[in-house]
Amino acid sequence: MRKLIFTLISISSLAYANPKKFICTDGYISNLRSAPDAKASLVTQLPKYTPLIVVEEQEGWTKVKSKSFEGWIFNKLLDNSYKCVLSTKSYKTHESYTSSTEHKYRETVLTGEGFKILKAEMGMTKVQDKTGNVFWLENHILWPKNNLKSLSL
């Protein structure tokens, strides 16, 4: 019984001590490669503001993963100066959460679309898409959740 408790405490403390590091794609379209080489096979192409989990870094390249893929991306296509999220399903947007807005607006977002986080409030997040449109989305459709928590009031 003591071994089981010790093992569980060790595992949970390791998970807490090594939180996931997230980073965002910054290129309009970024190529994800199978190896850290520009000539390596293409895994997928990622749109701007795609949130990624950092796995490891190596000579100008970063190994990343997301919910459905893993691969290598050139470091100049990444930005850690802001937080980003991904929509987990197609959903309606909210033009204004508090008052009128001066920005361009969209009515819906698509599954898998990435966004730069501008502001997070309880239950809603103000985001910007890759073309500059600004609007609010409900948090329950956004991933990763820890990017939302770090901005909460």
GIKA-V922561 format. One line per field, one symbol per residue. ss: DSSP state (@ for helix, = for strand, . for the rest). psi: psi as a letter, one per 20 degrees, with the letter a starting at -180 (. if undefined). burial: b if it has 9 or more other ideal C-beta (glycine too) atoms within 8 Angstrom, else e. Layout:
BEGIN
ss = ???
psi = ???
burial = ???
END
This chain:
BEGIN
ss = .@@@@@@@@@@@@@@@@....====...=====........======...========..=====....=====@@@==....====...==.=.............==....========..=====.....=====@@@==.@@@@@....
psi = ghggggggggghhghhhmqppqrqqiqgppppqirmpiiqqpgrpprqkppqppgrqomjqpprrahjrqaqqphijqpjirqrrppiqpqqrpgphgaqqirqqqhrqqpjpqqpphpproiqpprprijiqprqqphijqqqhhhghiiq.
burial = eeeeeeeeeeeeeeeeeeeeebbbbeeeebbbbeebeeebebbeebbbbbbbbbeeeeeebbbbbbeeeebbbbbebbeeeebbbbbeeebebbeeeeeebeeebbeebeeebbbbbeebbeebbbbbbeeebbbbbbbebbebebbbeebee
END
